Amino acid sequence: MTASGRRNSLSMYYPLSDREIERFIEEDVPYGDLTTTLLGIGGKYGQISFTSRENTVLCCTEEAARVLEKSGARITLCMESGLDVEQGSTFLVAEGTAASLHAAWKVALNLLEYASGIATRTRAIVSEAKAVNPGISVVTTRKSFPGTKKIAIKAIMAGGAMPHRLGLSETILVFDKHRTFLDNRESFAETVEILKKRAPEHKIIMEADSFEEALRFAECGADVVQVDKMQPEILTDLAARIHSDHPGIAVSAAGGINAENAARYAGTGIDIMVLSSVYFGKPSDIAVSLHPAENPETI
């Protein structure tokens, strides 16, 4: 059993409430486990273990452990979210009755595989980007599947990224879709000035649709100028121009950034890389072993 990586605060970060954990269990076992009941094995004692079939960045081990505990099992091993584990590493083990282990099995596995898949993809991109541009900030969008945001945010943080926006309530990001409703949509300086006066504790992010528009937003005093789907060659020129003419203004790039081109985008000199791709992909491959064991209370 091997694991590497530094300890992090994610082991103490529990985004899911007890009510949500219990709801996940109820979805899978609404009226009890028919198979286990009919076989008459529910009271037998056993052990369940989760082992990675590939190199993986763990995520939601704490939540999976809570699923097991809520089902009546006892945790004997639980590695932290955010750790890199090698193929063949056993990272979560629990003991209890067959009824409790079977009730928790798939719910815990689904949490682990989906969250660890996101964390692993995130870690790969963050590592590639920072190898080229150590100061770059890698953040992710709010394009997670509805109902899974708490898990998705923990997963991207386990992989070394941060959320770009948790929602509409805590950040100011002005799109053309906002400006189209303004009476004077071409008065960018006036728009930025109004926003800064009304929300002086917030940074103002404005997304530009072109190279020229990005320069105008920088001249108007936006704190962050964001562009979408701009080619790396053009982005290199834009970042250099804004950093030279407007020190202190950050350049953010979004749209179409993935594991294949992350290093190229990081090398353009941008300050912020915005991702959605990490949410979509193959879950981590995790094996489950479930077998009889000696009940320590009867030994």
N, C-alpha and C positions, 0 to 999 in steps of 0.2 A: 504494500500500500504506500503510494508516494503522493506528495502534494508539494507545490511550491508557490511562492507569492507572499506578499506582505499582508499582515493583518489589517483589517479595515473596519470602518464603523458600520458596514452593512450587516454584520452579524447582530447588531442591536437595532436594525431598522426593520420594523414589521409593518409594512403598508396595509396588510389585510387584517381586518378586525376578527374577533372570535365569531361574530355573526356570519361574516363572509366565509370563513373556513367551514363553519357548520353547514352553510348553504351548499358549498361544493360537495360535501359528503352526502347531504340529503338528495342532491341531484342524482347521484349514482346509486344510493341505497335508500330510496324513499320508503320502502316497506320491509326492510330487512333483506338478507342475502338468501334467495330461494335455494340455490345450489348447495351452499354450505349447510343450510338448515336440513335439507332433505338427506344429505349424506351423513348427517349426525356427527360432523367433525368440529363443530364450532367451539366446543370446550377444550379441544386438544391444544397443547402449548406448542409454540413454534417461533421461528426467527425469520425476519425478512431483511434482505440487504440489497443495496443499490450500488452498482458498479459501472463505471464509465467504459464503454466499448471503444472510445477514441479520446484523444487529448481534448479536454473540455474546460471551459471556464464555468465553474459552478454558480448557480443562482437558484434561489428559493429553497435551499436546503432547510432553512429555518421554518418556512411555511409548510413544507412537506412533513417535517418533524411534528409540527402542530396538528396536521391532519392525522398522523399516526396516534398522537397522544389523545386527541379528541375521540378517536375510535376505540380507545382503551389500551393501546400498546405503550410500551416503555422504551425510551430511546437509550441506546448504549453507545452510539457513535454518531456524531453529526459535524461534518466539516463546514467551515464558513462559506457563505456566498462570496464570490470574488476571487476564490482560489483557483489557480490553474492545477488541474489534476491530469496525470498521464493515463493512457489507455490501461485498463486493468485495475484502476484504483477503486477500492470500496470506500465510499464516503458517507453513507448513511445506513445505520443498522438499528433495528428495533426488535423487541420481543413482546409476545403476548399470546392471547388465544387465537386460534385460527380464524374465528369470527372477526376479531378486531383487525387482524392483518389483512384479510381479504377485503374488508370494508374500506380500508385505506389505500390498498395497493395501487389501483389505477389513478385515483385522484392525485396521490402523491407523485406518481410517475409522470402524469401529464404536466403538472406544475414544473417538475424538474426538467423535463425534456424541452418544453417550449421556452421556459425562461433561460435555461442554460444555452439553448441555441442562439437566442438573441445576444446573450452576454458574450458568447464565443465569437460571433460575427463582429460584435462591437470591438472586442479586444484586438482582433486582427487589424481592423481599420485604424484604430487609435495608434497601435504600434507602428504601422506603416507610415501614418501621417506624421507622427512625432519623430520618427527616424529622419525625416526630411526637414521638418520644421518643428523643433522642440517646443516652441512657444505657442503653437496653434491650439485653439480650443475646439474640441469636437463635441457637437451637440446634436440632439435628435428632435425631430418634429413631433407634432401631436397626431400623427397618422397611425397610431396604434389602433388595433381593432377595438371598436366600442365595447366597454365592459372589462377590458384587460389593462387599462392604463396603469394601475398601481403595480401590477406585475411587470409590465413593460418598462416602467421607469426604474424599478429596482434592477432589472436586467441590464439596462444600458449603463447604469451606474456601476454595476458589478464589472462591466467590461471596460470601464474607465472613461466613459462619456458623461455628459450632463444633459438635462433637458433644455431644449431651446425655448420652448414655451409649455408650461403645464396646462395652460388654457387661455381664454380671452381676458380673464379678470386681472392678471397680474403683470402683463407686459403691454407695451405700446409698439405695435408694428403696423405701419401704414402701407397698404397696398394700393395699386391703381384702382382696385375695386372699391376702396374707400374714397379716393380722391375724385372719382367720377361723380360723387354726390355733393362735392363742395361747390359753392357758388362761384369761387374763383380758383379753379383747380390748378392753374398755372402759377399761382403765387405760393411757391414752395417755402420761401423764407417766412412769409406770414404764417403759414401752417405750422412750421417748426416752432416759431416764436410763441404761438398760442399754446401749443402742447407743452412747452417748457414752463410757461407761466402757470398753467392749470395743474401740472403734475411735476413739480420741480425735483422730486426725489426719484423720478424714473428716467431711464435713458430712452431716447427717441430713435427707433429703428425705422428706416424708410427703404422699401424695396423699389429698385429702379428697373426699368424695362430696357435700358440701353446704356451704352458707355457714356454718352453725353448726359443722360439724365442722372446717372450716378455721380458725375462730376458736379452737376448743379445741386444735388442734394447735399454733397459735401460742403459746397460753398455756402449753403444755407444754414449749416451748423448742425446737421443730424449727427447724433452720437455714433451711430452705426449705419453704414450704407450696405444694403444687401442686394445681391443680384441673383437671378435664377437662370440656370442652364446656360451660363456664359462659358464659352470655350476657354480652356486653360491659357492659350497664347494671348488672348485678349485680356483675360483676367490678370495676367502678369503685368501688362502695361497699366491696367486700371489701378491695381494695388500700389504699384510704384508711384504713379501720379498722385494718388490721394495721400499716401504717406509722406510724399515730398512737399506737396502744397498745403496739406492740412494735417500736421502731426497731431496725434491724439484721437483722430477719427478712425474707427475700426472698419475693416472691409470683411463682409460675410458673404460666403458663396453657398447656394443651395441648388438642389435639382440635379438628379442623375448621378450623384456621387456614390460610388460603391467600392467594393474591395479591389476591383480591377484598375480604377483610375484615382483612388484616394491619394496615392503618393504624388501623382502629377498635379492634382489640385493643391495639395499641401505645399508643393514646391513653387507655387505662383506667388507666395508671399502674403497670402490672405491671413487674417487674424482668426477667423471663425469658419469652421466647416460644418454645414448643416446636413444631416442625414435623415433619410427615411428607410433606406434599403435594409438596415439591420433588422427591421421588424418582420421581413419577409424572407423565408428560407427554410431549410431543413432543420427540424428539431435535433437536439443532441441525441446520440444513440446511447441509451442507458439500459443495462441488463438488470433484471430483478431475480433474486433467488429467494424462494419461500419454502421452508422445510421444517420438519419437527425438531424440537429442541427440548432439553431438560428444563423444567420449571425450577428456578432457583429457590422458590419457596417450599418445594417438596424435597429438596436434597438434604 
